[in-house]
Amino acid sequence: MSQEMETIYNKHIADEKLQQGTKYERLATTVVFKILNTCCNS
């Protein structure tokens, strides 16, 4: 999968978790997505 497609997919999954997850799932999703977004897009 290309880097752009993977980022779009990860963003989609993160958005779903942010809408439907528990408080801790939303927190973890935010942290992990930000880490992945900064380390993998550098």
C-alpha positions in Angstrom: 0.0 0.0 0.0 1.4 3.4 -0.8 2.2 5.9 2.0 -0.7 8.2 1.1 -3.2 5.4 1.0 -2.0 4.1 4.3 -2.3 7.6 5.9 -5.8 7.9 4.5 -6.8 4.5 5.9 -5.2 5.2 9.3 -7.1 8.6 9.5 -10.4 6.8 8.6 -9.9 4.2 11.4 -8.9 6.9 13.8 -12.0 9.0 13.0 -14.2 5.9 13.6 -12.6 5.3 17.0 -12.9 8.9 17.9 -16.6 8.8 17.2 -17.5 5.4 18.7 -14.7 4.6 21.2 -14.6 4.8 25.0 -12.7 7.7 26.6 -9.5 5.7 26.7 -9.9 4.4 23.2 -10.3 8.0 22.0 -7.2 9.1 24.0 -5.1 6.2 22.7 -6.3 6.8 19.1 -5.3 10.4 19.2 -1.8 9.7 20.7 -1.0 6.8 18.3 -2.3 8.6 15.2 -0.2 11.6 16.0 2.9 9.5 16.6 2.4 7.5 13.4 1.7 10.7 11.5 4.9 12.4 12.6 7.3 9.4 12.5 6.1 7.9 9.2 5.6 11.1 7.2 9.1 12.5 7.9 
